[in-house]
C-alpha cells in the first residue's frame, strides 16, 4: 500500500530548496503529505496540481503553497518539460526570538481554514514581488552553502511569508485575531499520520478520540477546527486519494481496490469516489484523469 505520508530520513535541516526539472526528474508526483510547509514556483511549462479537493493549473510565474498536512499531487499538462522551484520548511523555525514580530506559525495555521485566504497566486498577482529571485537564491544558497547561507535563507523565507500574509490581509484575513499559540491542538497533531497508515482498516472516530485521550465531542470539534472538515470526511478523503492512486498506477479491479483502501464494498467506493471526484472510478481510469 502506498502511504500518503512522505517520510524523508535524509532531511537533516529545517528546510529544503531545490529545482525540479521534468526532463531529468520523474512525473507525476503521487499524492502525498508531510509536516513541512511547501511552496512551488513554476519556471517553465504547465503543471496540473491537485491539492485537497481542488485542482489548479499553474503556468510560468504562478505560485502555490501547501500548508502542513495538505494532500497534494503534481503532473504536467503539456509535452514541453515542466520546471519549477521547490521550498520546503518547518514554519515553526521562523518564529521571532522575542515578543517582537508576528507569530507566523499561528497565522498560517489559522489561514488554512479561513475563507479569506488562498493557496494559489497568479503571476499577475505576484508581479511586484521578486518571487523568482527568492526561489533561485534559496536554491543557490542551499547548493553552495557559502558563509551565512542559512541566515540568508531564513530572511528570504520570512519575507516571502510576510508578503503572503499581507496579501491575505488585503482580502480581509484578520491576523490580529490569531492567538499566539493554541495548545489544544497538540494532542491530535499527529492523528492524520495514524489515519493514513491504517486507512485500509475499520476506523471509528470514537476510537481515534480515545487514542488522543479526548471525549468524542471535543475531539470532533477540535478536528474540524484544525483540519477544516469532520474526521469522518477526512478518512473518506484519504481512502479516495489512495483509490485514485491505484486506479492511475495499477490494473487492479474495483473489488480489490475497495478492499485495499478500506471501503466496505465496490458500491461504497463508487459512491464516495464520485462524491469527491465528480466521476466514477471506471470513468476516472478510462479517461486517464
C-alpha positions, 0 to 999 in steps of 0.5 A: 500500500502506498502511504500518503505520508512522505517520510524523508530520513535524509532531511537533516535541516529545517528546510529544503530548496531545490529545482525540479526539472521534468526532463531529468526528474520523474512525473507525476508526483503521487499524492502525498503529505508531510509536516513541512510547509511547501511552496512551488514556483513554476519556471517553465511549462504547465503543471496540473496540481491537485491539492485537497479537493481542488485542482489548479493549473499553474503556468510560468510565474504562478505560485502555490503553497501547501500548508502542513498536512495538505494532500497534494499531487503534481503532473504536467499538462503539456509535452514541453518539460515542466520546471519549477522551484521547490521550498520546503520548511518547518514554519515553526523555525521562523518564529521571532526570538522575542515578543517582537514580530508576528507569530507566523506559525499561528497565522498560517495555521489559522489561514488554512481554514479561513475563507479569506485566504488562498493557496494559489497566486497568479503571476499577475498577482505576484508581479511586484514581488521578486518571487523568482529571485527568492526561489533561485537564491534559496536554491543557490544558497542551499547548493553552495552553502557559502558563509551565512547561507542559512541566515540568508535563507531564513530572511528570504523565507520570512519575507516571502511569508510576510508578503503572503500574509499581507496579501491575505490581509488585503482580502480581509484575513484578520491576523490580529485575531490569531492567538499566539499559540493554541495548545489544544491542538497538540494532542491530535497533531499527529492523528492524520499520520495514524489515519493514513497508515491504517486507512485500509482498516475499520476506523471509528472516530470514537476510537481515534478520540480515545487514542488522543485521550479526548471525549468524542465531542471535543475531539470532533470539534477540535478536528474540524477546527484544525483540519477544516472538515469532520474526521469522518470526511477526512478518512473518506478523503484519504481512502479516495486519494489512495483509490485514485492512486491505484486506479492511475498506477495499477490494473487492479479491479474495483473489488480489490481496490475497495478492499485495499483502501478500506471501503466496505464494498465496490458500491461504497467506493463508487459512491464516495469516489464520485462524491469527491471526484465528480466521476466514477472510478471506471470513468476516472481510469478510462479517461486517464484523469 
